[in-house]
């Protein structure tokens, strides 16, 4: 998966969608019909249209450190997890990132980073994963699996 850097403070969701669908941020924004503030519903509706072989399964639960550790050690899911990161205090504002294998693709960063390093950083910043979506690609699974981490 190619890492992309978000072009505006509020288009992290569109940037994550572009990385997963192998599209440009502009293509995603045009298809979505808006710029900024992407919801889980936006991912569920648009990502499978941009990449028809993709299926999303949403989990609106607080992800435990133990589960994240297990996912990272096991190499993750078929493709990735889309994570919503929020401050530990109640907040409607969040930040979308993609966890694929042992790396996090944070659109606010210049490059992919180690998932372990990223999770330690979240803890120090008093932030957490509040929900996630499992991303699977059925065509790639039929071909014997897929590893997006380069």
Secondary structure as GFF3:
##gff-version 3
##sequence-region A 1 150
A	DSSP	alpha_helix	12	21	.	.	.	ID=ss1
A	DSSP	alpha_helix	25	32	.	.	.	ID=ss2
A	DSSP	alpha_helix	40	50	.	.	.	ID=ss3
A	DSSP	beta_strand	54	59	.	.	.	ID=ss4
A	DSSP	alpha_helix	65	73	.	.	.	ID=ss5
A	DSSP	beta_strand	80	87	.	.	.	ID=ss6
A	DSSP	beta_strand	95	100	.	.	.	ID=ss7
A	DSSP	beta_strand	103	106	.	.	.	ID=ss8
A	DSSP	beta_strand	113	114	.	.	.	ID=ss9
A	DSSP	alpha_helix	115	124	.	.	.	ID=ss10
A	DSSP	beta_strand	127	137	.	.	.	ID=ss11
A	DSSP	alpha_helix	138	142	.	.	.	ID=ss12
###
